[in-house]
Amino acid sequence: MTNPKRRTYDPEFKRNAVLLSEDPSRTPSEVAESLGISREILYRWRRELLYTNFASCHRCSCLNGYLPNEKGRPQHCC
């Protein structure tokens, strides 16, 4: 019996998934389901984005990406 291979996702896919999850008209669970990923993975990517800053800001495309606000949640740099 073989073990299933882990799926890998490129940084652009992760960034786009996180950006979709910020849409107030959809829940993160809905976004995760539509992308075929688990909600837990989506939340992990959101944390990674906050702490490792692997994506640039989609508003201005600068390299600052997202910065934590006073509540520790990611916010746009601009």
N, C-alpha and C positions, 0 to 999 in steps of 0.2 A: 504494500500500500504506500503510495507516495503522498507526501505532504503538499498541500496547495501552496503555490508560490505567493509571496507577498506582492501586492500591487504597489507600484511606485508612481508617484505623481510629480510632474515637473513644477518648479516654483511658480510659473505663470498660472497653471491650473489652480494651485493652492491660493494664490493671490486673488484670482477671479472668484473662487468659491467664497473666500472671506468677504470680498466686496459685495457679492450677492446676498450674503447673510446679513449685511447691514441695511438692506432694503426694509423699511418699516412695514411694507405691505405683505411681507412673507416672514414666516418664522424660520429660525435656523433649522428646525427639523424638516420643514418643507423643502428648503434649499438642499439639505443633505440628501433627502430622498430623491429629489429630482436629478441629482448628480450621481446617484448610486454609491454614496459613501455613508458611513455612520455619522450620527450627530456628534459622537464623542471625538471622532477624527476632526470634524469641522471645528469644534471648540478648541482642540489642541492646536490646529493651525492658527486660530485666532490668537491664542496665547503666544505662539511662536512669533507671529507678526508683531505683537506688542513688544516682546522682549528681544527678539533678534533682528527685527526691522528688515526682513528679507524682501520687502516689496516697496516700490516707490509710491509716492502719493498719486492716486489716479486723477486728482483734480489738476495738479500742476506738473506732474511727472518729475518732481525734484527727487533727490536722493534722501531727503529727510524722512520720507515715508510717514508713518503714523507715530505720534507721540502720545504718551499717556496723559489724560486729563487729571483733574484733582481727585477723581474717584478711581483712578488707575485704569480706566478704560481707554482703548485707542481712539484717538481723534486725528483728524487731518492736520497736517502741518500748517496749512494755509487757511 
